[in-house]
Each structure stands twice: as C-alpha cells, then as structure tokens.
Amino acid sequence: MFKYKNYSSLSDVNHHERDTVTGAGKSTKTKELVGNGIIHSTDDLIEATGDYAGHFAKMIESNDWSAHTRMHTNNFKNAKKSMEDGISPVIVDNTNIKANEPKKYVEAALKMGFSENNIKFVDVADGGCTAEVLAERNTHGVPLETIEKMMVSHKGVGPLTVKKVMESKDMYKAKKIAMVVLDDKSRTKLLDGIKGLIKDIDSSGWDVIAHHMTVNFGKGLPENLKDDLGNTVQLKVTKIGISDMAIAVGVEGYHSDNAKPHITIAVNKAKGGKPVMSNDIQIWERWEGGPNLSGKVTEQKLG
C-alpha cells in the first residue's frame, strides 16, 4: 500500500460547473487550493508556446488534432510525475465536461495507491454568471455558442465521483489508422502508370504521396481482419479520379470502410490540397488495364 497525502483533481467539467465554464473563476479557485502543491494545466502548456490562438487555428485548418493530443499527454505525464514525487496537492486544472475526461488521471492515482478519499473533484460551476458574461470574461476567446453548449452538456453529467469516472467509457484508447501500405515495387509501378496519363503530377505545385489505401481511420482493423495484420494483400486499380486539389486511384481487392476505396496519388499543395480531399473527388473514369499492386496490412497509432 502506498501512502500519500492529498491529491486534488480539479475536474474542470467543461467550462461550467465542475470545474466550470470558461471565465467562471476556475483558475482563481485553483490558486486558492494549491498551497504548497502544484497546478498542471494543458492550457498553460499551450500558452507557453507563445501562440495560443495559432495552436488551435493551425489544427482547425489542417483538421489534424494530434498536436493537441500531445499537449494533453504531456500534461498527464507532468501530473503523474508530481504524484510520484509526493507533491501535495496535485491539481489538474483542465476543462472536463464528461465523466471520462479526467479518467486517465484518476486511474493513475488509484494505481499508485491513493485513497479515493484523497481524490477530490472541485466544481466551480458557472460562477453565478450567464453564458453571455462568461463569453466576455474568458481569456481564450471561446465563443458564446460553444459556452452555451458546454453548460447544457455539463448539467447533464451531474456531480463527479471516483466511481462515476472509473465506470465511464475510456476515451483515451489510442486511435489507429489501418491501411494497406504499398511496397516499393508497386508504388513505382503505380506512379509510372499515372505519369503516362496525367502530366500535371510532374508540376511543382503537386505533392506526390502514393503510399497506402486506408482500411479504417480511427478504429484500426476490424475484428474479422485482425489476423491479416502484417500480411501482404493484393489490390487492383480500376479507376482514376481527378480534382483541382487531388488525384487518386480507385482500388478493389481488400476491405475499406471508405465508400470509395482509393489510394491518394498526389495533392495540389500549391492550392492548399490535402490527402483527405481525395474523398471529395467527383469525376472518376475507368482505368482499363490498371496495374495490380501489393501491400502490407498495417496499423499505426494516431497522435
């Protein structure tokens, strides 16, 4: 049995009541509680980069939130280290709307031997303010509409307890992308065939990819395909799709959750093209005699 003093988790339940709504006084409350302890906040880590707004703007533009995931992971590691060092109290100042959001921290504390009585959730609520006032007061530019949604969502969760948090669905399971990654010979064959059909791919504005066919984005391989992991499978190119932003080939021969299984060949980087834009291609033509390809079934963690 491990013996520790206190571990206080400020469960910032969503900018509202449990740790509250943006602008409700969560940060003020943490400073009142910290004493000789320490505060760990993902927001503080983002602000330390010197460009809080840019951090979110870049992720929204690219639709890639892995940088934010890394910030949350670093905050967790820092908090865990403080708990291991016996610092008391350790305050986790994050915004948690759902019961599963502080679960990773609570789970770590319990594994270290902390008593449930020393894991506390401090609910700051809305600080007696309306959503309009909170929108004006918050320092991170969170819009009124977002704050209103946070408040509604938080009220449906109710007071947090260790039991409620630990019984909640785990949100921290690593997301994975499952794909068929082309071998070098197949990639060369595919690109050689494409260049005979499309001259634009050689222009400086296009970024060549031709790497994989996505099986599943976020969930990993379906259970019925788990045994295929690491195996080589065959794909057949049947069509080609072109837009101003992306070039892709349609393939068949192996399962994909995409409505149109495909391999992104290139994106028009000069115009802001991204691989995901292959899904938006509307014009597809049959590729008679399209090449046969081979690739390895692979899973890769996201974030």
Backbone hydrogen bonds, N-H to C=O, Kabsch-Sander energy under -0.5 kcal/mol:
donor,donor_aa,acceptor,acceptor_aa,energy
4,Y,2,F,-0.5
7,Y,118,N,-1.5
9,S,7,Y,-0.6
9,S,120,K,-2.1
10,L,8,S,-0.7
11,S,9,S,-1.4
12,D,10,L,-1.5
12,D,94,N,-1.3
13,V,11,S,-3.1
14,N,12,D,-3.7
15,H,12,D,-0.6
16,H,20,T,-1.7
18,R,16,H,-1.0
19,D,16,H,-0.9
21,V,15,H,-1.9
21,V,125,A,-1.3
24,A,21,V,-2.4
29,K,25,G,-2.3
30,T,26,K,-2.2
31,K,27,S,-1.7
32,E,28,T,-1.4
33,L,29,K,-1.6
34,V,30,T,-1.8
35,G,31,K,-0.6
37,G,34,V,-3.5
38,I,89,P,-2.3
40,H,91,I,-3.2
41,S,39,I,-0.5
45,L,41,S,-1.4
46,I,42,T,-2.0
47,E,43,D,-2.8
48,A,44,D,-1.7
49,T,46,I,-1.4
50,G,47,E,-1.7
51,D,46,I,-0.6
55,H,51,D,-1.9
56,F,52,Y,-1.2
57,A,53,A,-2.5
58,K,54,G,-2.5
59,M,55,H,-1.1
60,I,56,F,-2.5
61,E,57,A,-2.3
62,S,58,K,-2.0
63,N,59,M,-1.7
64,D,59,M,-1.0
65,W,63,N,-0.5
69,T,65,W,-1.8
70,R,66,S,-2.2
71,M,67,A,-1.5
72,H,68,H,-2.2
73,T,69,T,-2.3
74,N,70,R,-2.5
75,N,71,M,-2.2
76,F,72,H,-2.2
77,K,73,T,-2.4
78,N,74,N,-2.3
79,A,75,N,-2.4
80,K,76,F,-2.8
81,K,77,K,-2.1
82,S,78,N,-1.9
83,M,79,A,-2.2
84,E,80,K,-2.5
85,D,81,K,-1.8
86,G,83,M,-1.3
87,I,82,S,-2.0
91,I,38,I,-3.0
91,I,89,P,-0.6
92,V,8,S,-0.6
92,V,90,V,-0.5
93,D,40,H,-2.3
93,D,91,I,-0.8
94,N,10,L,-1.0
94,N,92,V,-1.2
96,N,12,D,-5.0
96,N,94,N,-0.7
97,I,95,T,-0.6
101,E,98,K,-1.4
103,K,100,N,-0.8
105,Y,102,P,-0.5
106,V,102,P,-2.0
107,E,103,K,-3.0
108,A,104,K,-1.7
109,A,105,Y,-2.2
110,L,106,V,-2.4
111,K,107,E,-2.0
112,M,108,A,-1.4
113,G,109,A,-0.5
113,G,110,L,-1.1
114,F,109,A,-2.3
118,N,115,S,-1.6
119,I,116,E,-1.6
120,K,7,Y,-1.1
120,K,118,N,-0.6
122,V,9,S,-0.8
122,V,120,K,-0.5
123,D,121,F,-0.6
124,V,122,V,-0.7
127,G,124,V,-1.0
129,C,126,D,-1.9
134,L,130,T,-2.3
135,A,131,A,-2.2
136,E,132,E,-1.4
137,R,133,V,-2.0
138,N,134,L,-2.5
141,G,138,N,-0.5
147,I,143,P,-2.1
148,E,144,L,-2.5
149,K,145,E,-1.8
150,M,146,T,-2.2
151,M,147,I,-2.3
152,V,148,E,-1.9
153,S,149,K,-2.4
154,H,150,M,-2.8
155,K,151,M,-1.9
156,G,152,V,-1.0
157,V,153,S,-0.6
157,V,154,H,-1.3
158,G,154,H,-1.3
165,V,161,T,-2.4
166,M,162,V,-2.7
167,E,163,K,-1.7
168,S,164,K,-0.6
168,S,165,V,-1.0
176,K,218,G,-0.9
177,I,300,Q,-2.9
178,A,176,K,-0.5
178,A,216,N,-3.1
179,M,298,T,-2.8
180,V,213,M,-2.6
181,V,179,M,-0.7
181,V,296,K,-2.6
182,L,180,V,-0.5
182,L,211,H,-2.3
183,D,294,S,-1.9
187,R,183,D,-2.4
188,T,184,D,-2.3
189,K,185,K,-2.1
190,L,186,S,-2.6
191,L,187,R,-2.5
192,D,188,T,-2.4
193,G,189,K,-1.9
194,I,190,L,-2.3
195,K,191,L,-2.4
196,G,192,D,-0.9
197,L,194,I,-2.0
198,I,194,I,-2.9
202,D,199,K,-1.8
203,S,200,D,-2.0
206,W,203,S,-1.4
207,D,267,V,-3.1
208,V,206,W,-0.6
209,I,265,I,-3.4
210,A,264,T,-1.6
211,H,264,T,-0.6
213,M,180,V,-1.9
214,T,262,H,-0.6
215,V,178,A,-3.1
216,N,178,A,-1.8
218,G,176,K,-2.3
218,G,216,N,-0.6
220,G,176,K,-1.0
225,L,222,P,-2.1
226,K,223,E,-1.2
228,D,225,L,-2.0
229,L,226,K,-1.5
230,G,297,V,-2.8
231,N,228,D,-2.9
233,V,295,G,-2.9
235,L,293,L,-2.8
236,K,252,E,-2.7
237,V,291,P,-2.2
238,T,250,G,-2.6
239,K,250,G,-1.2
240,I,285,E,-2.7
241,G,248,A,-3.3
242,I,283,I,-1.5
243,S,246,A,-2.4
247,I,266,A,-2.6
248,A,241,G,-2.4
249,V,263,I,-2.1
250,G,239,K,-1.8
251,V,261,P,-1.8
252,E,236,K,-1.6
257,D,215,V,-3.1
263,I,249,V,-2.2
264,T,212,H,-0.6
265,I,247,I,-2.5
265,I,263,I,-0.5
266,A,247,I,-1.6
267,V,207,D,-1.8
268,N,245,M,-2.9
269,K,205,G,-0.6
269,K,267,V,-1.9
270,A,205,G,-1.9
271,K,268,N,-1.4
272,G,269,K,-1.4
273,G,268,N,-2.8
277,M,274,K,-2.0
278,S,275,P,-2.0
279,N,276,V,-1.7
280,D,277,M,-1.3
281,I,278,S,-1.2
284,W,282,Q,-0.7
285,E,240,I,-2.5
287,W,238,T,-2.6
288,E,286,R,-0.7
290,G,287,W,-1.6
293,L,235,L,-3.4
295,G,233,V,-2.0
296,K,181,V,-2.3
297,V,231,N,-2.7
298,T,179,M,-3.4
300,Q,177,I,-2.1
302,L,175,K,-3.2
